[in-house]
Amino acid sequence: MSEWNPWHGCTKISTGCNNCYVYRRDEEFGRDPSFVHKTANYDLPIRRRANGAFVLSPSGGTVFTCFTSDFFHPDADEWREEAWEYMNYRNDLKFFMVTKRPERFHISLPSSWGDGYDNVYICCTCENQEMADYRLPIFLNLPIKHMSMICEPMLEKMDIEPYLEQYGEKIEQVTCGGESGAHARIFSYDWALSLREQCIRHNVSFRFKQTGSAFEKDGKLYLIKRREQVYQASKAGIDFRGEGRDLLR
């Protein structure tokens, strides 16, 4: 796994941001998490070693992109077009990003984008029904070759079936998970099962990513340590693989 954070810092825009891990980490080190700035790794995709080889090689797997900010944050508008061009130039890599701002997708989009880059995977995050109903109609009509959605932190039971019915062939995966951290809000296993059943009905891949710190199952609340949250979700064995989709796992 490789990581590329061309800029760092973000601002909270919805309830899913309340316990943001970027804020927790920055505040722990006395940094302002809302200060969006270029990082020293801004040009990492095109950076080469002394022998001429790229620092990021295809053998490193998927490049998780802009995970300490939002790629479409307004403070990054002046840098974004060049970052897109880096991704276009490095078409031997797969870049994966998550956003809460699909309405800003077209700002600073390069002319070379067309109907999307084959090597760019974009995931829209929706923490509750309100955000799903706002973000998904925008996101699912964007010119993106590989799109998925994640309900994390998932804060309530959600009905995404209308979107699966209309756009199911475009959605490569639906992921859900709970919230981590000392102040994590409760995540119910029943919510995960409900999403799974919706995905199965429309043959859309589903992944239960993590339990979160406060996990409710069969009427009992479990407090789960961070290092065990992904393992416990995997142990549930409820992931579903749809057919004929290009997935990043």
Secondary structure as the mmCIF struct_conf table of DSSP 4:
data_model
#
loop_
_struct_conf.conf_type_id
_struct_conf.id
_struct_conf.beg_label_comp_id
_struct_conf.beg_label_asym_id
_struct_conf.beg_label_seq_id
_struct_conf.end_label_comp_id
_struct_conf.end_label_asym_id
_struct_conf.end_label_seq_id
STRN STRN1 SER A 2 TRP A 4
BEND BEND1 PRO A 6 PRO A 6
STRN STRN2 TRP A 7 HIS A 8
BEND BEND2 SER A 14 SER A 14
HELX_RH_3T_P HELX_RH_3T_P1 THR A 15 CYS A 17
TURN_TY1_P TURN_TY1_P1 ASN A 18 ASN A 19
HELX_RH_AL_P HELX_RH_AL_P1 TYR A 21 GLU A 28
TURN_TY1_P TURN_TY1_P2 PHE A 29 GLY A 30
TURN_TY1_P TURN_TY1_P3 PRO A 33 SER A 34
STRN STRN3 HIS A 37 LYS A 38
TURN_TY1_P TURN_TY1_P4 ALA A 40 ASP A 43
HELX_RH_3T_P HELX_RH_3T_P2 LEU A 44 ILE A 46
STRN STRN4 ARG A 48 ARG A 48
TURN_TY1_P TURN_TY1_P5 ALA A 50 ASN A 51
BEND BEND3 GLY A 52 GLY A 52
STRN STRN5 PHE A 54 PHE A 54
BEND BEND4 VAL A 55 LEU A 56
HELX_RH_3T_P HELX_RH_3T_P3 PRO A 58 GLY A 60
STRN STRN6 VAL A 63 THR A 65
TURN_TY1_P TURN_TY1_P6 PHE A 67 THR A 68
BEND BEND5 SER A 69 SER A 69
TURN_TY1_P TURN_TY1_P7 PHE A 71 PHE A 72
HELX_RH_3T_P HELX_RH_3T_P4 PRO A 74 ALA A 76
HELX_RH_AL_P HELX_RH_AL_P2 ASP A 77 TYR A 89
TURN_TY1_P TURN_TY1_P8 ARG A 90 ASP A 92
BEND BEND6 LEU A 93 LEU A 93
STRN STRN7 PHE A 95 THR A 99
BEND BEND7 LYS A 100 LYS A 100
HELX_RH_3T_P HELX_RH_3T_P5 PRO A 102 ARG A 104
TURN_TY1_P TURN_TY1_P9 PHE A 105 SER A 108
HELX_RH_3T_P HELX_RH_3T_P6 SER A 111 TRP A 113
TURN_TY1_P TURN_TY1_P10 GLY A 114 ASP A 115
TURN_TY1_P TURN_TY1_P11 ASP A 118 ASN A 119
STRN STRN8 VAL A 120 THR A 125
BEND BEND8 ASN A 128 ASN A 128
HELX_RH_AL_P HELX_RH_AL_P3 GLN A 129 PHE A 139
TURN_TY1_P TURN_TY1_P12 LEU A 140 ASN A 141
BEND BEND9 LEU A 142 LEU A 142
BEND BEND10 LYS A 145 LYS A 145
STRN STRN9 HIS A 146 CYS A 151
TURN_TY1_P TURN_TY1_P13 GLU A 152 PRO A 153
BEND BEND11 GLU A 156 GLU A 156
HELX_RH_AL_P HELX_RH_AL_P4 GLU A 161 TYR A 167
TURN_TY1_P TURN_TY1_P14 GLY A 168 LYS A 170
STRN STRN10 ILE A 171 GLY A 177
BEND BEND12 GLY A 181 GLY A 181
TURN_TY1_P TURN_TY1_P15 ALA A 182 HIS A 183
HELX_LH_PP_P HELX_LH_PP_P1 ALA A 184 ILE A 186
STRN STRN11 PHE A 187 SER A 188
HELX_RH_AL_P HELX_RH_AL_P5 TYR A 189 ARG A 201
TURN_TY1_P TURN_TY1_P16 HIS A 202 ASN A 203
STRN STRN12 PHE A 206 GLN A 210
BEND BEND13 SER A 213 SER A 213
STRN STRN13 ALA A 214 LYS A 217
TURN_TY1_P TURN_TY1_P17 ASP A 218 GLY A 219
STRN STRN14 LYS A 220 LEU A 223
HELX_RH_3T_P HELX_RH_3T_P7 ARG A 226 GLU A 228
HELX_RH_AL_P HELX_RH_AL_P6 GLN A 229 ALA A 236
STRN STRN15 PHE A 240 PHE A 240
BEND BEND14 GLU A 243 GLY A 244
#
